[in-house]
C-alpha cells in the first residue's frame, strides 16, 4: 500500500507544479543528446586459450559518449545504472552463451542515445550447497553488520589477508552514521534486498559511504573526514550471484547494490564463512585505495551474539586450588635471561617469589632486582599438549608500564621444526605501553618472523578485573575470544602448521619488543590466573 500512497502524492505534486507554473517559462539550459556512444566489453580471464573468459561469467562493460551525464546497461534481464560509465556485469547461464547488451547514454533534459553490442561469455561455476544454505537459508534470512564485535567494520591494504588490519571499529563505534540499522536479504530467486533502516515503517532510510564515491548513488548527508554519514537513501532490490573468480568465493551484487558502507565496488570476496551464523567479507574500493572489511551475522541483536563452541567436553584443566608451587604433573619451567630473541630485560626463575599458587590463583610476578628484573615462564611441554579444541584461561593482567604478559601456545615439534615453522598461537598478549588493549596473534612462516596475523580489542578493565581469554581451534579455523565475544578469526588452511600438537606457555616479560620502555619506578607486578581449561 505504501507504494500506491507515494505514487498518488507524487502525481498530486506534479499536478500542482504544472498548474502553478502556467504563466512562467521553464528554463532547462541547452538540451543536447549524447553522441559518439562507444561500448566495450572486457570478459574477465579472456585470452587466446580462453576466448570466452575464465568461467566466472564476469564482464566489465564500459561506455563513453560526448555530452553524456549518465549511462544505463540492460543485459540478461538486469538493468544497471552507472554514472561513471562502467559496470561489472554477470552472465551466469552455464556454458558459452551470446548475450545482447543495450546501453543508454543520458544527456541534459533527459534526452538519450542508445546502442547495443553482443558478447560471448563462458560460465562454469556452481556454488557449493553449504554456502547457498548459509547465505540464503529459506530465502528470508536477514543479515546485519555485527556491530557488537570489535573489528566488524574496517580497512586494510589492498590484497591484505588480515581482517581490518589498519583500522577496525570498536563495538558500536559507528552508531548514528546510517550503518547499523541496515539489513540484507539474499533471496532464493537471486534478488538482493537492502533495507536501509529496519526501524522505519516505510522504505526511507540513510546510508554511510566514502566521500567522492557515495555521491554516485545519493546526495546530502554529513561529511566527516573522508566519509559521508546519513546520506538519504531508500530501500532497494538488486540481483546477486555467487561466483568464484580465481577460485575465490565472491558475492557479486547487481546495479549499484552494496553492503553497509558504499565504496563504489559491488563485488565482495568471502574471506571466511567457518563461524556459524557469521560471514566475513572484503571489497576493494573503486579508487583502489583500501580493502574494506565487514563481519556480518544472521543472529538477532537480542541474541547477544553469544559464541557457540563445537567443543563441550572438559578433557584437561588446572584450577590452581592447591597452594604452593605449580603442579609438577602439569607444568615445568623455562629458565634464564634474554627472552629468546625479543630483547627482554628479565631473567626467568622457578623461585616462589616469581611463581606461586596462593588463595586459588596462579601468580606470576615480575620483580625489580637492582638494575635488572626477575620473572617466571611456566609451560606444559612434555606434560600436556593437544591438537584442536577450545582453551579457556581466566586471568587478570599486571598494570605496570613495561610489563608484557602472555598466554600462548607453541608447536610441540619446535626443536626439530624450528620457529616459525612449528607455529605459534598467542591467545592473549598485552603491550607494555597500552594496558587498555589485548592482542591475539598466530605466527607461521607466511607472516613471520617480525609479523603475525593479529588483531586487538579494547579491554579497559584488563588489569583490575578477571577476564576469560579463549581460543577455538579447529581444522578449519582459529577463533579468538574475550569473555566469549569473537574478535579475531583466521582460516586454518592445510598449508599452515596448526594441525598437530601444541603446548601452553604462561609468562610475564619485562620490556622487549612488546613491553617497550619500563617504568623507572617499577618494583613488582603480577599476572593472576584463575584456571586453564581445555575442551574437546
Secondary structure as the mmCIF struct_conf table of DSSP 4:
data_model
#
loop_
_struct_conf.conf_type_id
_struct_conf.id
_struct_conf.beg_label_comp_id
_struct_conf.beg_label_asym_id
_struct_conf.beg_label_seq_id
_struct_conf.end_label_comp_id
_struct_conf.end_label_asym_id
_struct_conf.end_label_seq_id
HELX_RH_AL_P HELX_RH_AL_P1 UNK A 2 UNK A 20
TURN_TY1_P TURN_TY1_P1 UNK A 21 UNK A 23
BEND BEND1 UNK A 24 UNK A 24
STRN STRN1 UNK A 35 UNK A 43
TURN_TY1_P TURN_TY1_P2 UNK A 44 UNK A 45
BEND BEND2 UNK A 47 UNK A 49
TURN_TY1_P TURN_TY1_P3 UNK A 51 UNK A 52
BEND BEND3 UNK A 54 UNK A 55
STRN STRN2 UNK A 56 UNK A 56
STRN STRN3 UNK A 58 UNK A 66
TURN_TY1_P TURN_TY1_P4 UNK A 67 UNK A 67
STRN STRN4 UNK A 70 UNK A 75
TURN_TY1_P TURN_TY1_P5 UNK A 76 UNK A 77
STRN STRN5 UNK A 78 UNK A 81
TURN_TY1_P TURN_TY1_P6 UNK A 83 UNK A 84
BEND BEND4 UNK A 85 UNK A 85
STRN STRN6 UNK A 86 UNK A 90
BEND BEND5 UNK A 93 UNK A 94
STRN STRN7 UNK A 95 UNK A 106
HELX_RH_3T_P HELX_RH_3T_P1 UNK A 108 UNK A 110
STRN STRN8 UNK A 112 UNK A 123
HELX_RH_AL_P HELX_RH_AL_P2 UNK A 129 UNK A 136
TURN_TY1_P TURN_TY1_P7 UNK A 137 UNK A 140
STRN STRN9 UNK A 143 UNK A 143
STRN STRN10 UNK A 144 UNK A 145
TURN_TY1_P TURN_TY1_P8 UNK A 147 UNK A 148
BEND BEND6 UNK A 149 UNK A 149
TURN_TY1_P TURN_TY1_P9 UNK A 150 UNK A 151
BEND BEND7 UNK A 152 UNK A 152
STRN STRN11 UNK A 153 UNK A 156
TURN_TY1_P TURN_TY1_P10 UNK A 158 UNK A 159
BEND BEND8 UNK A 162 UNK A 162
TURN_TY1_P TURN_TY1_P11 UNK A 163 UNK A 164
BEND BEND9 UNK A 165 UNK A 166
STRN STRN12 UNK A 167 UNK A 168
HELX_LH_PP_P HELX_LH_PP_P1 UNK A 169 UNK A 170
TURN_TY1_P TURN_TY1_P12 UNK A 171 UNK A 176
BEND BEND10 UNK A 177 UNK A 178
TURN_TY1_P TURN_TY1_P13 UNK A 180 UNK A 181
STRN STRN13 UNK A 183 UNK A 186
TURN_TY1_P TURN_TY1_P14 UNK A 188 UNK A 189
BEND BEND11 UNK A 190 UNK A 190
STRN STRN14 UNK A 191 UNK A 195
BEND BEND12 UNK A 196 UNK A 196
TURN_TY1_P TURN_TY1_P15 UNK A 198 UNK A 199
BEND BEND13 UNK A 201 UNK A 203
STRN STRN15 UNK A 206 UNK A 210
TURN_TY1_P TURN_TY1_P16 UNK A 211 UNK A 213
HELX_RH_3T_P HELX_RH_3T_P2 UNK A 214 UNK A 216
TURN_TY1_P TURN_TY1_P17 UNK A 217 UNK A 217
STRN STRN16 UNK A 222 UNK A 224
TURN_TY1_P TURN_TY1_P18 UNK A 225 UNK A 226
STRN STRN17 UNK A 227 UNK A 232
STRN STRN18 UNK A 236 UNK A 243
HELX_RH_3T_P HELX_RH_3T_P3 UNK A 245 UNK A 247
STRN STRN19 UNK A 250 UNK A 253
BEND BEND14 UNK A 254 UNK A 254
TURN_TY1_P TURN_TY1_P19 UNK A 255 UNK A 256
BEND BEND15 UNK A 259 UNK A 261
STRN STRN20 UNK A 262 UNK A 262
BEND BEND16 UNK A 264 UNK A 264
STRN STRN21 UNK A 267 UNK A 272
BEND BEND17 UNK A 275 UNK A 275
TURN_TY1_P TURN_TY1_P20 UNK A 276 UNK A 277
STRN STRN22 UNK A 278 UNK A 284
TURN_TY1_P TURN_TY1_P21 UNK A 286 UNK A 287
BEND BEND18 UNK A 288 UNK A 289
STRN STRN23 UNK A 291 UNK A 297
BEND BEND19 UNK A 299 UNK A 299
HELX_RH_3T_P HELX_RH_3T_P4 UNK A 301 UNK A 303
TURN_TY1_P TURN_TY1_P22 UNK A 304 UNK A 305
BEND BEND20 UNK A 310 UNK A 310
STRN STRN24 UNK A 314 UNK A 318
BEND BEND21 UNK A 322 UNK A 322
STRN STRN25 UNK A 324 UNK A 324
BEND BEND22 UNK A 325 UNK A 325
HELX_LH_PP_P HELX_LH_PP_P2 UNK A 326 UNK A 327
TURN_TY1_P TURN_TY1_P23 UNK A 328 UNK A 330
STRN STRN26 UNK A 332 UNK A 334
STRN STRN27 UNK A 336 UNK A 337
BEND BEND23 UNK A 338 UNK A 338
TURN_TY1_P TURN_TY1_P24 UNK A 340 UNK A 341
BEND BEND24 UNK A 342 UNK A 342
STRN STRN28 UNK A 344 UNK A 344
STRN STRN29 UNK A 346 UNK A 348
TURN_TY1_P TURN_TY1_P25 UNK A 352 UNK A 354
STRN STRN30 UNK A 355 UNK A 358
TURN_TY1_P TURN_TY1_P26 UNK A 359 UNK A 360
STRN STRN31 UNK A 361 UNK A 369
TURN_TY1_P TURN_TY1_P27 UNK A 370 UNK A 371
STRN STRN32 UNK A 372 UNK A 375
STRN STRN33 UNK A 377 UNK A 379
TURN_TY1_P TURN_TY1_P28 UNK A 381 UNK A 383
STRN STRN34 UNK A 385 UNK A 386
BEND BEND25 UNK A 387 UNK A 388
STRN STRN35 UNK A 389 UNK A 396
BEND BEND26 UNK A 400 UNK A 400
TURN_TY1_P TURN_TY1_P29 UNK A 401 UNK A 402
STRN STRN36 UNK A 403 UNK A 411
TURN_TY1_P TURN_TY1_P30 UNK A 412 UNK A 416
BEND BEND27 UNK A 417 UNK A 417
TURN_TY1_P TURN_TY1_P31 UNK A 419 UNK A 422
STRN STRN37 UNK A 424 UNK A 429
TURN_TY1_P TURN_TY1_P32 UNK A 432 UNK A 433
TURN_TY1_P TURN_TY1_P33 UNK A 435 UNK A 436
STRN STRN38 UNK A 437 UNK A 443
TURN_TY1_P TURN_TY1_P34 UNK A 445 UNK A 447
BEND BEND28 UNK A 449 UNK A 450
STRN STRN39 UNK A 453 UNK A 458
TURN_TY1_P TURN_TY1_P35 UNK A 460 UNK A 464
BEND BEND29 UNK A 465 UNK A 465
STRN STRN40 UNK A 467 UNK A 473
BEND BEND30 UNK A 475 UNK A 476
STRN STRN41 UNK A 477 UNK A 482
TURN_TY1_P TURN_TY1_P36 UNK A 483 UNK A 484
STRN STRN42 UNK A 485 UNK A 491
TURN_TY1_P TURN_TY1_P37 UNK A 494 UNK A 495
BEND BEND31 UNK A 496 UNK A 497
BEND BEND32 UNK A 499 UNK A 500
STRN STRN43 UNK A 502 UNK A 510
STRN STRN44 UNK A 511 UNK A 511
HELX_RH_AL_P HELX_RH_AL_P3 UNK A 512 UNK A 515
BEND BEND33 UNK A 517 UNK A 517
HELX_LH_PP_P HELX_LH_PP_P3 UNK A 518 UNK A 519
TURN_TY1_P TURN_TY1_P38 UNK A 520 UNK A 521
STRN STRN45 UNK A 524 UNK A 535
#
